[in-house]
Amino acid sequence: MFQNDTPILSTTKTETVQTSKPVFKPKVFVKPTHITKIKVDSALLKDSLLRVDSIQRANSLKAVIVQKPSGYEGKQIPSFPNTESWTFIVICMLFLLFVGSVKNSAGILWANVKSIFKSKDSSYSYHTTSTINLIEYKIFSTLFFLGVISLFVYEAFYNTPTDFQFITFAKIFGISVAFYIIKILLIEFIGNVFFSLKQIKLFKDTYFNLVLLSSIILFPVLILKTYHPNMWQIPFNQIAVFLLLIFYILLLIKVFQIFFTKILDCFYIFLYLCTLEILPLFLLFRVYNLIV
């Protein structure tokens, strides 16, 4: 009976021995990862979305910059007088100036045109016209023929590769105005030296009427030259040269009718033609060519 109790004692003994030694297990503090994981993932997701968005924008910009235009290369439409809006406006203004000069002339215009083809003593009397109408007639007529001549010269000297610009027309118009003013002053100065005041006044009126008549004839030619169809092969420049030739033939006739009284006057007339007509005309067209 003692034998049966022995193993029991031994087992309990060993159990007491084993339990008497305490086992220390290290405590591991684990943070709740489900909360931090959500925060980290959302931040990373936000950064990644922003990065992808910025990359896509950069790639789209590169595509826009680098990508070559597709299709055929178009040709630039050249600038012509009939394609510029300012040309139409200038022609309309010239027409209004002509209408205004005819309206304020009160018969002076047509009477002066008739006096061109008469003798030297025939001149229209301005006493029947008011001073205001006479001044308006002179201003409108002068602006009209200077504008017509300037626009026609610009179109005659115009080259296709360059643009048909209003600023160039304004320069040509300014040169024409300066040339006309200087020429009238020189006629006044030289005439007072060699001829009488009556002859100078008659010649200035005749010169003004000749230029105005030539511009009236040239104005429809200018419109046709500006807006003519391509199928028309009309030598507009030759027509202008012919009108210029007729103008100088009539001017030469009127010069002899007004100033010629003796043989010595031929020398004065020749001096006038060289200094105020032929040489200035070549210089004027040279300046026109340089501007255009």
VENJO-V156338 format. One record per residue. NEAR is the number of other ideal C-beta (glycine too) atoms within 10 Angstrom. Layout:
BEGIN
((NEAR) (NEAR))
END
This chain:
BEGIN
((4) (5) (6) (7) (9) (9) (9) (9) (9) (10) (10) (10) (10) (10) (10) (9) (9) (9) (9) (7) (6) (5) (6) (5) (5) (4) (6) (5) (4) (6) (7) (7) (9) (7) (9) (10) (10) (10) (9) (11) (10) (10) (10) (10) (10) (10) (10) (10) (10) (10) (10) (10) (10) (10) (10) (10) (10) (10) (10) (10) (10) (10) (9) (8) (7) (7) (8) (4) (7) (5) (5) (6) (5) (7) (6) (5) (7) (11) (14) (14) (20) (12) (10) (17) (8) (13) (20) (13) (11) (20) (19) (10) (13) (22) (13) (12) (20) (22) (12) (17) (23) (18) (13) (21) (20) (15) (11) (22) (21) (11) (17) (21) (15) (12) (19) (17) (10) (10) (8) (18) (9) (13) (17) (18) (8) (15) (5) (10) (16) (11) (8) (9) (15) (15) (11) (16) (23) (16) (14) (19) (26) (19) (18) (24) (24) (21) (23) (27) (21) (22) (23) (21) (22) (22) (20) (15) (16) (16) (7) (8) (6) (11) (12) (21) (14) (15) (8) (16) (23) (11) (17) (21) (19) (13) (17) (20) (15) (12) (17) (16) (11) (12) (15) (13) (10) (14) (16) (13) (10) (16) (19) (11) (7) (16) (18) (11) (10) (10) (15) (19) (13) (21) (21) (14) (16) (22) (17) (17) (23) (19) (19) (22) (19) (21) (23) (18) (14) (22) (20) (9) (17) (21) (14) (14) (21) (19) (12) (13) (7) (5) (5) (9) (6) (11) (9) (18) (14) (9) (15) (21) (12) (11) (16) (13) (10) (14) (17) (17) (10) (17) (19) (13) (14) (20) (21) (13) (16) (19) (21) (14) (9) (7) (7) (10) (16) (12) (10) (18) (17) (10) (12) (20) (15) (11) (12) (16) (14) (12) (11) (15) (13) (9) (11) (16) (13) (10) (16) (18) (10) (9) (15) (18))
END
